[in-house]
Amino acid sequence: MGNDVQELLDMLYNMITDAWGLPLGAEKCVIERNKVLDLLDEIKAQLPGELAEARRLVAARAEYVNNAKREAESLRRVAEQKARQMVDQEEIVRAARQRATEIVAAAEQKSAELRRVANDYADDALRRTEEAITEALTEVRDSRSRFRTASAAAMPQKDQASSVDVEM
């Protein structure tokens, strides 16, 4: 069907919302089992994709942080090399050391900021994914519970006793 998990959940919600109510059963409705099961199968099929996307984001964050570290290390090496070249003159050496320290501090600050931004982004993406998965699971459990309740209510008393024995 090509829908994302949120669209599928919306479709499932709408299907249940628009379902015909049962007489004398305000909280019970009739839904097409095959359509609901198809939607649930598709949600199950797409959840691994959503999780893979979250993993991809975490990997991208790690690469981003590693690139920032490499850049900071490169800046540090450049600063050290420049400092060594200016050793001949005392005044120049003192200025070079001060500048190298500033460059290293700036690189470390940039690295820390990049790490913080990448962590925030990855955490937000994982939080949203977790919320979507939790919401989907809750919706599936609620639907299943309502379906069982509706099925049990629709069965005659004799059939209910038989189904209770089968479920146990």
C-alpha positions in Angstrom: 0.0 0.0 0.0 3.0 2.3 0.4 1.7 4.1 3.5 3.7 5.0 6.5 2.9 3.6 10.0 1.1 6.8 11.1 -1.2 6.8 8.0 -1.9 3.1 8.6 -2.8 3.8 12.2 -5.0 6.7 11.1 -6.8 4.3 8.7 -7.3 1.7 11.4 -8.6 4.4 13.8 -11.0 5.8 11.1 -12.2 2.3 10.3 -13.0 1.6 13.9 -14.5 5.1 14.4 -16.7 4.7 11.3 -17.8 1.1 12.1 -21.4 0.3 12.6 -22.4 0.1 16.2 -24.1 -2.9 17.6 -27.6 -2.6 19.1 -27.5 -2.2 22.9 -23.7 -2.1 22.7 -22.6 1.5 22.7 -18.9 0.6 22.9 -19.1 -2.3 20.4 -18.9 -2.2 16.6 -18.7 -4.3 13.6 -15.5 -4.1 11.5 -14.2 -6.1 8.5 -11.8 -8.5 10.1 -9.7 -9.0 6.9 -9.2 -5.2 6.4 -8.1 -4.7 10.0 -5.8 -7.7 9.9 -4.3 -6.4 6.6 -3.7 -3.0 8.1 -2.1 -4.6 11.2 0.1 -6.8 9.0 1.2 -3.8 7.1 2.0 -1.9 10.3 4.0 -4.9 11.5 5.9 -5.0 8.2 6.7 -1.3 8.3 7.9 -1.0 12.0 11.3 -2.6 11.2 11.7 0.1 8.5 11.0 2.8 11.1 13.5 1.2 13.5 16.1 0.9 10.7 15.6 4.7 10.0 16.2 5.4 13.7 19.4 3.3 13.6 20.5 5.1 10.5 20.0 8.4 12.3 22.1 7.2 15.2 24.9 6.0 12.9 24.7 9.4 11.0 25.1 11.2 14.4 28.1 9.1 15.3 29.7 9.8 11.9 29.0 13.5 12.4 30.7 13.5 15.8 33.6 11.6 14.5 34.1 14.1 11.7 34.0 16.9 14.2 36.7 15.1 16.3 38.9 14.6 13.2 38.5 18.3 12.3 39.4 19.3 15.8 42.4 17.0 15.8 43.4 18.5 12.4 43.1 22.0 13.7 45.2 21.0 16.8 47.9 19.5 14.6 48.0 22.6 12.4 48.3 24.8 15.5 51.1 22.7 16.9 53.0 22.8 13.6 52.7 26.5 13.3 53.9 26.9 16.9 57.0 24.8 16.2 57.9 26.8 13.1 57.9 30.0 15.2 60.2 28.7 17.9 63.1 30.9 16.7 61.8 34.1 18.2 60.7 34.4 21.8 57.9 36.9 21.2 56.6 34.9 18.2 56.7 31.7 20.3 54.7 33.2 23.1 52.1 34.6 20.5 52.0 31.2 18.8 51.3 29.3 22.0 48.5 31.7 22.9 47.0 31.3 19.4 47.4 27.5 19.5 45.6 27.4 22.8 42.8 29.5 21.4 42.5 27.4 18.3 42.4 24.2 20.4 39.8 25.7 22.7 37.7 26.9 19.8 38.0 23.4 18.1 37.0 21.7 21.4 34.1 24.1 21.8 33.0 23.5 18.2 33.3 19.7 18.7 31.3 19.9 21.9 28.6 22.0 20.2 28.4 19.6 17.2 28.2 16.6 19.6 25.4 18.3 21.6 23.5 19.2 18.4 23.9 15.7 16.9 22.9 14.1 20.2 19.8 16.3 20.5 18.8 15.5 16.9 19.3 11.7 17.4 17.5 11.8 20.8 14.6 13.6 19.3 14.3 11.2 16.3 14.5 8.2 18.6 11.9 9.8 21.0 9.5 10.4 18.1 10.0 6.9 16.8 9.5 5.4 20.3 6.3 7.4 20.7 5.0 6.3 17.3 5.8 2.7 18.2 4.2 3.0 21.6 1.1 4.6 20.2 0.8 1.9 17.5 1.2 -0.8 20.1 -1.4 0.8 22.4 -3.8 1.2 19.4 -3.3 -2.4 18.4 -3.9 -3.7 22.0 -7.0 -1.5 22.3 -8.3 -2.7 19.0 -7.7 -6.3 19.9 -9.4 -5.9 23.3 -12.4 -4.2 21.7 -12.5 -7.0 19.1 -12.4 -9.7 21.7 -15.1 -7.9 23.7 -17.3 -7.5 20.6 -16.7 -11.1 19.6 -17.6 -12.4 23.1 -20.7 -10.2 23.3 -21.9 -11.4 19.9 -21.6 -15.1 20.8 -24.7 -16.8 22.4 -24.2 -17.8 26.0 -23.6 -21.5 25.2 -20.9 -20.5 22.7 -19.3 -18.2 25.2 -18.9 -21.0 27.7 -17.3 -23.2 24.9 -14.9 -20.4 23.9 -13.8 -19.7 27.5 -12.9 -23.4 27.8 -10.9 -23.2 24.5 -9.0 -20.0 25.5 -7.9 -21.4 28.8 
